[in-house]
Amino acid sequence: MEPFRAKVVEPIPLTTRAQREQALRRAHHNLFDLRAEEVTIDLLTDSGTGALSAAQMAAAMLGDESYAGARSFHRFRTVVEDLTSYPHVLPVHQGRAAERILFSTLLRPGQITLGNTHFDTTRANVELAGGQARDLPCPEAADLDSPHRFKGDIDLDALHRTLTGQDSPRVAAVVMTLTSNGMGGQPVSMANLAETARLCRAHGVPLFLDAARFAENAWLVTRHEPGYRDHSPREVAEEAFRLADGCTASMKKDGLVNTGGFLGLRDRDLAQRCELLLVATEGFPTYGGLAGRDLDMLAQGLVEVTDPDYLRARASTTAYLAELARAAGVAVVEPPGVHAVYLNAGRLLPHIPPHRFPGHALACALYLEGGIRGVECGSLYLGKEDEHGDPVISAPWELVRLAIPRRVYSQGHIEHVGRTLARVAQHADRLPGYRITEQPTLLRHFKSKLEPVPLHTDEPRSTTDPTARSSPEPHPAAMSAPPCNTLTPSR
């Protein structure tokens, strides 16, 4: 059972099918453009959507809103330094701000970052700085059904080849994402992280963590990696941070807060250069765009998040949702991680080709059937079409992510999701595809406008396993086949 009880409750919207149909039309069939009051169970993201504890609310009342040198900052910095061992800590309003500051300062045009799988905003910030983000996921990540426990690992052979190959002078950093949101929330093993750190040191390349879900990664390590089963999640997390030269961290996840993050660094010179950009774009170094109460709540959240009872309950909720999906006949990315369940929409909807976005079709169906908002992780996010709407690049898999906010939904809510999924699966062969009617040039999944399209006999259809695509080309960001570079809407 959950190691907490409700103290304050909030009503959730209960809507009719007709109301949801009207809302989806008004939003141009983009779930991001739905209003919150039109959503019953919101699994769009686990970023900034969790519930605060009584201790965090109490900490907020102690917040010091001084512009410079606030008590709240010093408490926050002490907690972060104790956890990470990084002597330079810069607060920011969320993780992508830390990414922008780091990569704008660190990278020169034409340089490369290597990673297990870059998150979408990480990739965008690397590219905006003139760099190139390359993913080197481990081979086991290519099998969605494999029970392999550490699909978030980087491919060490590929990493070694790159660090010793012709592109080695261009490699500016290695970025390890814990857990790997881009690979179905899969964890990184400590053995893999340690060897990555060794290779980076040997070749003079800094190693950074994307530490948004560091505690969840540590929990899975304690459960499944030999040699760490007698460790606490806190001990594993501390060791992971010590292996790296720094981190970017969206604390809207494992900071258990609604806003906030930090950039942690060992290198003094790099930290000073990053601080200049922080002051110009985020705020003074002792608040970084955050209120004092936010810093105090974040400090308390970092103490609470490594509690084994909390992590055990959270992982159990995710495992239960995965069990309900399987019972409904819907395959999921195996094994389920902690922050989300990833539904295999391509396998459920083989009649919808990738350029008609089967993941988006399933996400819309879940909303229409039960008011559940998830997010597509497939060709709408990773793909590209020509001027005629024909596919040029498709995602390796078509997924839907159901991300679970922290300490928010009860077992009854999760069971509603399972029942809704079962009803959708019963008539999956009748779901329509979608076409884009308007899209931005970057990160199109956020603001595209779409419309349903009936599928005609001239549409290309899968005749074998729909998760194996031979044409069109897979997205270059997904080569070596991670499930997807998943979207986390607010990080």
TABEL-V206173 format. One record per residue. RES is the residue in one small letter. SS is DSSP state (H for helix, E for strand, L for the rest). PHI is phi in whole degrees, -180 to 180 (none if undefined). OMEGA is omega in whole degrees, -180 to 180 (none if undefined). Layout:
res:RES ss:SS phi:PHI omega:OMEGA
res:RES ss:SS phi:PHI omega:OMEGA
This chain:
res:m ss:L phi:none omega:179
res:e ss:L phi:-67 omega:-179
res:p ss:L phi:-86 omega:178
res:f ss:L phi:-158 omega:177
res:r ss:L phi:-132 omega:-178
res:a ss:L phi:-76 omega:177
res:k ss:L phi:-117 omega:175
res:v ss:L phi:-132 omega:-180
res:v ss:L phi:-122 omega:180
res:e ss:L phi:-131 omega:178
res:p ss:L phi:-66 omega:176
res:i ss:L phi:-113 omega:-177
res:p ss:L phi:-70 omega:173
res:l ss:L phi:-117 omega:-171
res:t ss:L phi:-114 omega:177
res:t ss:L phi:-93 omega:177
res:r ss:H phi:-60 omega:-180
res:a ss:H phi:-63 omega:178
res:q ss:H phi:-64 omega:-180
res:r ss:H phi:-70 omega:177
res:e ss:H phi:-62 omega:179
res:q ss:H phi:-65 omega:-180
res:a ss:H phi:-64 omega:-178
res:l ss:H phi:-68 omega:176
res:r ss:H phi:-64 omega:-180
res:r ss:H phi:-61 omega:-180
res:a ss:L phi:-85 omega:-179
res:h ss:L phi:55 omega:175
res:h ss:L phi:59 omega:172
res:n ss:L phi:-114 omega:-174
res:l ss:H phi:-65 omega:177
res:f ss:H phi:-64 omega:-176
res:d ss:H phi:-91 omega:171
res:l ss:L phi:-71 omega:172
res:r ss:L phi:-80 omega:-177
res:a ss:H phi:-58 omega:-179
res:e ss:H phi:-73 omega:176
res:e ss:H phi:-100 omega:-175
res:v ss:L phi:-116 omega:-180
res:t ss:L phi:-86 omega:177
res:i ss:E phi:-120 omega:-172
res:d ss:E phi:-101 omega:179
res:l ss:L phi:-113 omega:179
res:l ss:L phi:-62 omega:-178
res:t ss:L phi:-157 omega:171
res:d ss:L phi:-102 omega:-174
res:s ss:L phi:-96 omega:177
res:g ss:L phi:74 omega:-174
res:t ss:L phi:-110 omega:-177
res:g ss:L phi:-80 omega:178
res:a ss:L phi:-95 omega:178
res:l ss:L phi:-85 omega:177
res:s ss:L phi:-85 omega:176
res:a ss:H phi:-60 omega:180
res:a ss:H phi:-67 omega:177
res:q ss:H phi:-68 omega:178
res:m ss:H phi:-64 omega:177
res:a ss:H phi:-65 omega:179
res:a ss:H phi:-62 omega:180
res:a ss:H phi:-61 omega:-180
res:m ss:L phi:-70 omega:179
res:l ss:L phi:-94 omega:-176
res:g ss:L phi:-58 omega:178
res:d ss:L phi:-101 omega:-175
res:e ss:L phi:-95 omega:175
res:s ss:L phi:-61 omega:-177
res:y ss:L phi:-65 omega:-176
res:a ss:L phi:-130 omega:174
res:g ss:L phi:70 omega:-177
res:a ss:L phi:-63 omega:176
res:r ss:H phi:-57 omega:-179
res:s ss:H phi:-60 omega:179
res:f ss:H phi:-65 omega:-176
res:h ss:H phi:-66 omega:174
res:r ss:H phi:-65 omega:179
res:f ss:H phi:-59 omega:-178
res:r ss:H phi:-63 omega:179
res:t ss:H phi:-63 omega:180
res:v ss:H phi:-64 omega:-179
res:v ss:H phi:-67 omega:179
res:e ss:H phi:-63 omega:179
res:d ss:H phi:-62 omega:-179
res:l ss:H phi:-77 omega:-168
res:t ss:H phi:-100 omega:-174
res:s ss:L phi:73 omega:179
res:y ss:L phi:-83 omega:-177
res:p ss:L phi:-77 omega:-178
res:h ss:E phi:-118 omega:-175
res:v ss:E phi:-126 omega:180
res:l ss:E phi:-115 omega:178
res:p ss:E phi:-75 omega:177
res:v ss:E phi:-140 omega:-175
res:h ss:L phi:-76 omega:173
res:q ss:L phi:-169 omega:-170
res:g ss:H phi:-62 omega:-177
res:r ss:H phi:-67 omega:174
res:a ss:H phi:-68 omega:176
res:a ss:H phi:-63 omega:178
res:e ss:H phi:-63 omega:-179
res:r ss:H phi:-60 omega:-179
res:i ss:H phi:-65 omega:-178
res:l ss:H phi:-64 omega:-173
res:f ss:H phi:-74 omega:176
res:s ss:H phi:-65 omega:-179
res:t ss:H phi:-86 omega:-171
res:l ss:H phi:-84 omega:-168
res:l ss:L phi:-92 omega:168
res:r ss:L phi:-112 omega:-180
res:p ss:L phi:-52 omega:179
res:g ss:L phi:93 omega:179
res:q ss:L phi:-80 omega:-172
res:i ss:E phi:-123 omega:164
res:t ss:E phi:-113 omega:179
res:l ss:E phi:-110 omega:-180
res:g ss:E phi:-158 omega:173
res:n ss:L phi:-66 omega:164
res:t ss:L phi:-168 omega:179
res:h ss:L phi:-68 omega:171
res:f ss:L phi:-71 omega:-172
res:d ss:H phi:-63 omega:179
res:t ss:H phi:-73 omega:175
res:t ss:H phi:-61 omega:178
res:r ss:H phi:-59 omega:-179
res:a ss:H phi:-62 omega:-179
res:n ss:H phi:-71 omega:173
res:v ss:H phi:-63 omega:-177
res:e ss:H phi:-70 omega:177
res:l ss:H phi:-64 omega:176
res:a ss:L phi:-84 omega:179
res:g ss:L phi:91 omega:-179
res:g ss:L phi:-97 omega:179
res:q ss:E phi:-129 omega:179
res:a ss:E phi:-98 omega:180
res:r ss:E phi:-116 omega:179
res:d ss:E phi:-98 omega:178
res:l ss:L phi:-129 omega:-179
res:p ss:E phi:-69 omega:180
res:c ss:L phi:-67 omega:-178
res:p ss:H phi:-58 omega:-178
res:e ss:H phi:-63 omega:-180
res:a ss:H phi:-66 omega:-178
res:a ss:H phi:-72 omega:-178
res:d ss:L phi:-107 omega:-178
res:l ss:L phi:-63 omega:-174
res:d ss:L phi:-94 omega:-177
res:s ss:L phi:-66 omega:177
res:p ss:L phi:-84 omega:-179
res:h ss:L phi:-52 omega:-168
res:r ss:L phi:-83 omega:-174
res:f ss:L phi:-129 omega:178
res:k ss:L phi:-73 omega:176
res:g ss:L phi:-81 omega:-179
res:d ss:L phi:-61 omega:172
res:i ss:E phi:-83 omega:176
res:d ss:L phi:-77 omega:-175
res:l ss:H phi:-65 omega:178
res:d ss:H phi:-64 omega:179
res:a ss:H phi:-66 omega:177
res:l ss:H phi:-63 omega:180
res:h ss:H phi:-63 omega:-180
res:r ss:H phi:-62 omega:-179
res:t ss:H phi:-70 omega:-178
res:l ss:H phi:-71 omega:178
res:t ss:H phi:-113 omega:-175
res:g ss:L phi:-93 omega:-175
res:q ss:L phi:-68 omega:179
res:d ss:L phi:-89 omega:-175
res:s ss:H phi:-57 omega:180
res:p ss:H phi:-65 omega:-178
res:r ss:H phi:-91 omega:-177
res:v ss:E phi:-77 omega:-177
res:a ss:E phi:-99 omega:-177
res:a ss:E phi:-169 omega:169
res:v ss:E phi:-115 omega:-178
res:v ss:E phi:-120 omega:178
res:m ss:E phi:-108 omega:-177
res:t ss:E phi:-98 omega:-177
res:l ss:L phi:-121 omega:-24
res:t ss:L phi:-67 omega:-176
res:s ss:E phi:-83 omega:177
res:n ss:H phi:-60 omega:-180
res:g ss:H phi:-73 omega:179
res:m ss:H phi:-127 omega:174
res:g ss:L phi:75 omega:-179
res:g ss:L phi:72 omega:-177
res:q ss:E phi:-81 omega:-176
res:p ss:L phi:-83 omega:173
res:v ss:L phi:-105 omega:179
res:s ss:L phi:-75 omega:178
res:m ss:H phi:-68 omega:178
res:a ss:H phi:-62 omega:180
res:n ss:H phi:-68 omega:179
res:l ss:H phi:-66 omega:180
res:a ss:H phi:-65 omega:179
res:e ss:H phi:-69 omega:175
res:t ss:H phi:-61 omega:179
res:a ss:H phi:-62 omega:180
res:r ss:H phi:-63 omega:179
res:l ss:H phi:-63 omega:179
res:c ss:H phi:-63 omega:179
res:r ss:H phi:-64 omega:-178
res:a ss:H phi:-63 omega:-176
res:h ss:L phi:-111 omega:175
res:g ss:L phi:67 omega:-179
res:v ss:L phi:-112 omega:180
res:p ss:E phi:-71 omega:178
res:l ss:E phi:-112 omega:177
res:f ss:E phi:-120 omega:174
res:l ss:E phi:-99 omega:161
res:d ss:E phi:-93 omega:-165
res:a ss:L phi:-102 omega:-177
res:a ss:L phi:-58 omega:-177
res:r ss:L phi:-124 omega:-177
res:f ss:H phi:-62 omega:-177
res:a ss:H phi:-71 omega:178
res:e ss:H phi:-66 omega:175
res:n ss:H phi:-62 omega:-180
res:a ss:H phi:-63 omega:179
res:w ss:H phi:-61 omega:-179
res:l ss:H phi:-67 omega:175
res:v ss:H phi:-63 omega:-179
res:t ss:H phi:-66 omega:-179
res:r ss:H phi:-87 omega:-167
res:h ss:H phi:-131 omega:-178
res:e ss:L phi:-102 omega:178
res:p ss:L phi:-56 omega:-179
res:g ss:L phi:94 omega:-179
res:y ss:L phi:-123 omega:-176
res:r ss:L phi:-74 omega:175
res:d ss:L phi:-101 omega:177
res:h ss:L phi:-94 omega:172
res:s ss:L phi:-87 omega:175
res:p ss:H phi:-56 omega:179
res:r ss:H phi:-62 omega:-180
res:e ss:H phi:-64 omega:179
res:v ss:H phi:-66 omega:-180
res:a ss:H phi:-62 omega:179
res:e ss:H phi:-60 omega:180
res:e ss:H phi:-66 omega:179
res:a ss:H phi:-62 omega:179
res:f ss:H phi:-64 omega:-179
res:r ss:H phi:-64 omega:-179
res:l ss:H phi:-73 omega:-173
res:a ss:L phi:-106 omega:178
res:d ss:L phi:-88 omega:179
res:g ss:E phi:168 omega:-179
res:c ss:E phi:-156 omega:161
res:t ss:E phi:-106 omega:-174
res:a ss:E phi:-148 omega:167
res:s ss:E phi:-85 omega:-178
res:m ss:L phi:-88 omega:171
res:k ss:L phi:-74 omega:174
res:k ss:L phi:-104 omega:-174
res:d ss:L phi:-82 omega:167
res:g ss:L phi:-89 omega:177
res:l ss:L phi:60 omega:179
res:v ss:L phi:-128 omega:-178
res:n ss:L phi:-85 omega:176
res:t ss:L phi:-156 omega:176
res:g ss:L phi:130 omega:177
res:g ss:E phi:-176 omega:178
res:f ss:E phi:-159 omega:171
res:l ss:E phi:-115 omega:180
res:g ss:E phi:-110 omega:-175
res:l ss:E phi:-141 omega:172
res:r ss:L phi:-95 omega:-174
res:d ss:L phi:-75 omega:-176
res:r ss:H phi:-67 omega:-178
res:d ss:H phi:-63 omega:178
res:l ss:H phi:-62 omega:-180
res:a ss:H phi:-62 omega:180
res:q ss:H phi:-66 omega:178
res:r ss:H phi:-69 omega:177
res:c ss:H phi:-66 omega:-179
res:e ss:H phi:-63 omega:177
res:l ss:H phi:-60 omega:179
res:l ss:H phi:-70 omega:177
res:l ss:H phi:-59 omega:-178
res:v ss:H phi:-63 omega:-177
res:a ss:H phi:-73 omega:-170
res:t ss:H phi:-123 omega:-176
res:e ss:L phi:-116 omega:-178
res:g ss:L phi:151 omega:179
res:f ss:L phi:-60 omega:-174
res:p ss:L phi:-60 omega:179
res:t ss:L phi:-97 omega:169
res:y ss:L phi:-141 omega:170
res:g ss:L phi:54 omega:179
res:g ss:L phi:93 omega:-179
res:l ss:L phi:-111 omega:170
res:a ss:L phi:-75 omega:178
res:g ss:H phi:-58 omega:180
res:r ss:H phi:-65 omega:177
res:d ss:H phi:-65 omega:179
res:l ss:H phi:-63 omega:178
res:d ss:H phi:-67 omega:179
res:m ss:H phi:-66 omega:178
res:l ss:H phi:-67 omega:177
res:a ss:H phi:-59 omega:178
res:q ss:H phi:-68 omega:179
res:g ss:H phi:-62 omega:179
res:l ss:H phi:-68 omega:174
res:v ss:H phi:-76 omega:-175
res:e ss:H phi:-77 omega:-166
res:v ss:L phi:-70 omega:-180
res:t ss:L phi:-91 omega:176
res:d ss:L phi:-63 omega:-176
res:p ss:H phi:-60 omega:-180
res:d ss:H phi:-66 omega:176
res:y ss:H phi:-62 omega:-178
res:l ss:H phi:-65 omega:178
res:r ss:H phi:-62 omega:-180
res:a ss:H phi:-66 omega:-180
res:r ss:H phi:-65 omega:179
res:a ss:H phi:-64 omega:179
res:s ss:H phi:-66 omega:178
res:t ss:H phi:-62 omega:179
res:t ss:H phi:-64 omega:179
res:a ss:H phi:-63 omega:180
res:y ss:H phi:-67 omega:177
res:l ss:H phi:-63 omega:177
res:a ss:H phi:-62 omega:178
res:e ss:H phi:-63 omega:178
res:l ss:H phi:-64 omega:178
res:a ss:H phi:-63 omega:179
res:r ss:H phi:-61 omega:179
res:a ss:H phi:-63 omega:178
res:a ss:L phi:-82 omega:-179
res:g ss:L phi:86 omega:-179
res:v ss:L phi:-111 omega:179
res:a ss:L phi:-71 omega:177
res:v ss:E phi:-125 omega:173
res:v ss:L phi:-67 omega:-177
res:e ss:L phi:-106 omega:-17
res:p ss:L phi:-76 omega:179
res:p ss:L phi:-63 omega:177
res:g ss:L phi:-84 omega:-179
res:v ss:L phi:-120 omega:-171
res:h ss:L phi:-87 omega:-174
res:a ss:E phi:-163 omega:169
res:v ss:E phi:-113 omega:-178
res:y ss:E phi:-108 omega:-179
res:l ss:E phi:-87 omega:180
res:n ss:E phi:-87 omega:-178
res:a ss:H phi:-69 omega:180
res:g ss:H phi:-61 omega:179
res:r ss:H phi:-75 omega:-180
res:l ss:H phi:-74 omega:-174
res:l ss:L phi:-123 omega:-177
res:p ss:L phi:-66 omega:-180
res:h ss:L phi:-80 omega:-179
res:i ss:L phi:-104 omega:-180
res:p ss:L phi:-72 omega:-174
res:p ss:H phi:-59 omega:-178
res:h ss:H phi:-79 omega:170
res:r ss:H phi:-111 omega:164
res:f ss:L phi:59 omega:179
res:p ss:H phi:-61 omega:177
res:g ss:H phi:-63 omega:178
res:h ss:H phi:-66 omega:178
res:a ss:H phi:-61 omega:179
res:l ss:H phi:-68 omega:180
res:a ss:H phi:-62 omega:178
res:c ss:H phi:-65 omega:180
res:a ss:H phi:-64 omega:178
res:l ss:H phi:-64 omega:178
res:y ss:H phi:-69 omega:-178
res:l ss:H phi:-63 omega:-176
res:e ss:H phi:-78 omega:-173
res:g ss:H phi:-141 omega:179
res:g ss:L phi:71 omega:-177
res:i ss:E phi:-99 omega:178
res:r ss:E phi:-108 omega:172
res:g ss:L phi:-117 omega:-180
res:v ss:E phi:-143 omega:178
res:e ss:E phi:-74 omega:175
res:c ss:E phi:-130 omega:-177
res:g ss:L phi:-157 omega:-172
res:s ss:H phi:-76 omega:171
res:l ss:H phi:-67 omega:180
res:y ss:H phi:-80 omega:-172
res:l ss:H phi:-101 omega:-171
res:g ss:L phi:-87 omega:178
res:k ss:E phi:-154 omega:179
res:e ss:E phi:-123 omega:177
res:d ss:L phi:-84 omega:-175
res:e ss:L phi:-66 omega:179
res:h ss:L phi:-95 omega:-179
res:g ss:L phi:86 omega:179
res:d ss:L phi:-86 omega:-173
res:p ss:E phi:-71 omega:172
res:v ss:E phi:-108 omega:177
res:i ss:E phi:-131 omega:175
res:s ss:E phi:-125 omega:176
res:a ss:L phi:-69 omega:179
res:p ss:L phi:-67 omega:176
res:w ss:L phi:-140 omega:179
res:e ss:L phi:-112 omega:-173
res:l ss:E phi:-123 omega:169
res:v ss:E phi:-126 omega:178
res:r ss:E phi:-98 omega:172
res:l ss:E phi:-111 omega:-176
res:a ss:E phi:-91 omega:-172
res:i ss:L phi:-102 omega:176
res:p ss:L phi:-59 omega:-176
res:r ss:L phi:-82 omega:173
res:r ss:L phi:62 omega:-175
res:v ss:L phi:-114 omega:-171
res:y ss:L phi:-100 omega:-179
res:s ss:L phi:-91 omega:177
res:q ss:H phi:-60 omega:178
res:g ss:H phi:-61 omega:177
res:h ss:H phi:-66 omega:180
res:i ss:H phi:-64 omega:178
res:e ss:H phi:-67 omega:174
res:h ss:H phi:-62 omega:177
res:v ss:H phi:-62 omega:180
res:g ss:H phi:-63 omega:179
res:r ss:H phi:-65 omega:179
res:t ss:H phi:-64 omega:179
res:l ss:H phi:-62 omega:179
res:a ss:H phi:-64 omega:179
res:r ss:H phi:-67 omega:178
res:v ss:H phi:-63 omega:-178
res:a ss:H phi:-63 omega:-178
res:q ss:H phi:-66 omega:179
res:h ss:L phi:-123 omega:-177
res:a ss:H phi:-60 omega:-176
res:d ss:H phi:-70 omega:180
res:r ss:H phi:-102 omega:-179
res:l ss:L phi:-72 omega:179
res:p ss:L phi:-83 omega:169
res:g ss:E phi:-87 omega:-180
res:y ss:E phi:-136 omega:172
res:r ss:E phi:-125 omega:178
res:i ss:E phi:-84 omega:175
res:t ss:E phi:-104 omega:179
res:e ss:E phi:-160 omega:-178
res:q ss:L phi:-152 omega:174
res:p ss:L phi:-79 omega:-177
res:t ss:L phi:-83 omega:-177
res:l ss:L phi:-136 omega:178
res:l ss:L phi:50 omega:-170
res:r ss:H phi:-67 omega:-176
res:h ss:H phi:-62 omega:-179
res:f ss:H phi:-69 omega:-168
res:k ss:H phi:-127 omega:178
res:s ss:L phi:-65 omega:170
res:k ss:E phi:-108 omega:-175
res:l ss:E phi:-133 omega:173
res:e ss:E phi:-145 omega:177
res:p ss:E phi:-69 omega:-179
res:v ss:E phi:-137 omega:176
res:p ss:L phi:-65 omega:-177
res:l ss:L phi:-89 omega:-177
res:h ss:L phi:-103 omega:-176
res:t ss:L phi:-68 omega:-180
res:d ss:L phi:-86 omega:176
res:e ss:L phi:-70 omega:174
res:p ss:L phi:-65 omega:-178
res:r ss:L phi:-127 omega:178
res:s ss:L phi:-76 omega:177
res:t ss:L phi:-111 omega:177
res:t ss:L phi:-127 omega:179
res:d ss:L phi:-63 omega:-176
res:p ss:L phi:-68 omega:177
res:t ss:L phi:-82 omega:178
res:a ss:L phi:-108 omega:-176
res:r ss:L phi:-111 omega:176
res:s ss:L phi:-102 omega:-180
res:s ss:L phi:-153 omega:-3
res:p ss:L phi:-73 omega:-179
res:e ss:E phi:-65 omega:172
res:p ss:E phi:-68 omega:179
res:h ss:L phi:-63 omega:-178
res:p ss:H phi:-61 omega:178
res:a ss:H phi:-70 omega:-177
res:a ss:H phi:-111 omega:176
res:m ss:L phi:-61 omega:-169
res:s ss:L phi:73 omega:162
res:a ss:L phi:60 omega:160
res:p ss:L phi:-78 omega:179
res:p ss:L phi:-53 omega:172
res:c ss:L phi:-175 omega:169
res:n ss:L phi:-81 omega:-164
res:t ss:L phi:-69 omega:176
res:l ss:L phi:-88 omega:165
res:t ss:L phi:-114 omega:-165
res:p ss:L phi:-49 omega:178
res:s ss:L phi:-103 omega:166
res:r ss:L phi:169 omega:none
